[in-house]
């Protein structure tokens, strides 16, 4: 009970940082869209504990900011409403809304904005994971293959052999067949 209370108190204190003129930074927007998606999916699957965990992660991020954009905080309140309806309603009215929160639509996310600027690609040699590569999302396929073959952890498994095939599944995996 004490942990739940501290979580709610942290949210309540966060309202002091809300600024109508602040604009969300890129990482805040990314995390908001990811949180919206995760919480919605977790509620559908009755995985309430993981939904709360994602909300805590988002709250931790917001607490580090000097100012919290109003629209971001309003979305946080909407996401909290199924778990803390009374607190969410009170915060909603404190921020000047006259209509009750339950009349509001559930926040939406943009699937394009969920993806970050980088991606992690698994590198396999003969079907076994040997390394991973973190790279820009917009990298060309030939560059990914080249980077994969140049990795020290991969070179160790090649032992001077020339690969028969290098298969790249965009955004997921590079498989080197010897």
HELIX and SHEET records of a PDB file:
HELIX    1   1 UNK A    2  UNK A   14  1                                  13    
HELIX    2   2 UNK A   15  UNK A   17  5                                   3    
HELIX    3   3 UNK A   26  UNK A   44  1                                  19    
HELIX    4   4 UNK A   48  UNK A   64  1                                  17    
HELIX    5   5 UNK A   70  UNK A   80  1                                  11    
HELIX    6   6 UNK A   85  UNK A   94  1                                  10    
HELIX    7   7 UNK A  101  UNK A  103  5                                   3    
HELIX    8   8 UNK A  111  UNK A  114  1                                   4    
HELIX    9   9 UNK A  141  UNK A  150  1                                  10    
HELIX   10  10 UNK A  152  UNK A  158  1                                   7    
SHEET    1   A 2 UNK A  18  UNK A  19  0                                        
SHEET    2   A 2 UNK A  68  UNK A  69  1                                        
SHEET    1   B 4 UNK A 128  UNK A 136  0                                        
SHEET    2   B 4 UNK A 118  UNK A 125 -1                                        
SHEET    3   B 4 UNK A 173  UNK A 177  1                                        
SHEET    4   B 4 UNK A 165  UNK A 169 -1                                        
END                                                                             
